Amino acid sequence: QVQLVESGGGLVQPGGSLRLSCSAAGTRISVATTGWYRQAPGKARELVASITSSGRTNYADSVQGRFTISRDSAENTVYLQMNSLKPEDTADYYCNANWGGPDYDYWGQGTQVTVSS
């Protein structure tokens, strides 16, 4: 049974930083394409950043230069380092991992990030 568990969300002031973690159980996250998505109230879920099994990364324009996605294979965890946070980064953040096709696509339960003074 594959399970993804996110952690690290919380309340932070504008300009602050948070690091989100996505820990995988039941399989190796290093061979998946893993993405961080977010969904703000009343908005569609959007891709924030992704990392492939080969380590290629991709970022939404809105977070380029502020967020960094990384992977620790030994910890079986993918991270999202978020710096220079803005109020518009407020959302529920979800981890998704895909091991090849819709039958091997999994989501975590989400973690809430609130950027407010």
C-alpha positions in Angstrom: 0.0 0.0 0.0 1.5 3.3 -1.2 1.1 6.2 1.2 2.2 9.8 0.9 2.3 12.0 4.0 2.9 15.7 3.9 4.1 17.8 6.8 5.6 21.2 7.5 2.7 23.6 6.8 1.7 26.4 9.1 1.3 30.1 9.6 4.1 32.3 8.5 4.5 36.0 8.0 5.1 37.5 4.6 8.8 37.1 3.6 9.2 34.1 5.8 10.1 30.5 4.9 8.6 27.0 5.3 9.8 23.6 4.3 7.2 21.1 3.3 8.0 17.3 3.4 6.4 14.5 1.5 7.3 11.1 2.9 6.5 8.0 1.0 5.7 4.6 2.4 5.4 1.4 0.5 7.6 2.2 -2.4 10.6 4.3 -3.5 9.8 7.9 -4.2 13.1 8.3 -6.1 11.8 6.4 -9.1 8.6 8.5 -9.3 7.8 11.9 -10.8 6.8 13.9 -7.7 4.9 17.2 -7.7 3.8 19.7 -5.2 0.4 21.2 -6.0 -1.6 23.8 -4.2 -5.2 24.8 -4.1 -6.4 28.1 -2.7 -10.0 28.7 -1.7 -12.2 29.1 -4.7 -9.4 28.3 -7.1 -8.3 25.3 -9.1 -5.5 23.1 -8.0 -2.2 24.1 -9.7 1.2 22.6 -10.1 3.8 24.4 -8.1 6.9 22.3 -8.7 7.9 18.9 -9.8 10.9 16.6 -9.9 11.4 13.6 -12.1 13.2 10.4 -11.3 16.2 11.7 -13.1 16.2 14.9 -11.0 14.9 17.3 -13.6 12.9 20.1 -11.9 10.1 22.3 -13.1 8.5 25.3 -11.4 5.4 27.5 -11.9 6.3 31.0 -12.9 4.8 32.4 -9.8 7.3 30.5 -7.5 10.4 30.5 -9.7 13.4 31.7 -7.7 11.6 31.4 -4.4 10.7 27.7 -4.1 13.0 24.8 -4.4 12.0 21.1 -4.8 14.4 18.4 -3.8 14.6 14.8 -2.9 16.4 12.7 -0.3 16.3 9.1 -1.5 17.7 7.8 1.7 14.8 9.4 3.6 12.4 8.5 0.8 11.1 12.1 1.0 10.6 15.0 -1.3 10.8 18.5 0.0 9.6 21.9 -1.0 11.6 24.8 0.4 9.5 27.9 0.2 11.3 31.3 0.8 10.1 34.8 0.4 6.5 33.7 1.0 3.7 36.0 -0.1 0.1 36.1 1.0 -0.9 34.7 -2.4 1.0 31.6 -1.5 -1.7 30.8 1.0 -3.3 27.4 0.0 -3.5 23.8 0.8 -0.4 22.1 -0.5 -0.6 18.5 -1.8 2.1 16.0 -2.8 1.5 13.8 -5.8 3.7 11.0 -7.0 3.3 9.0 -10.2 5.2 5.8 -11.0 3.9 5.6 -14.5 0.3 6.0 -15.5 -3.0 6.6 -13.8 -3.0 3.3 -11.9 0.2 4.4 -10.2 -0.8 7.9 -9.2 -1.0 8.8 -5.5 -1.9 11.9 -3.5 -1.2 12.9 0.0 -3.7 14.4 2.4 -2.5 17.9 2.1 -1.0 20.5 4.5 -2.2 24.0 5.0 0.1 27.0 4.4 -1.1 30.4 5.5 1.0 33.5 4.8 -0.3 36.4 6.8 0.9 39.2 9.1 
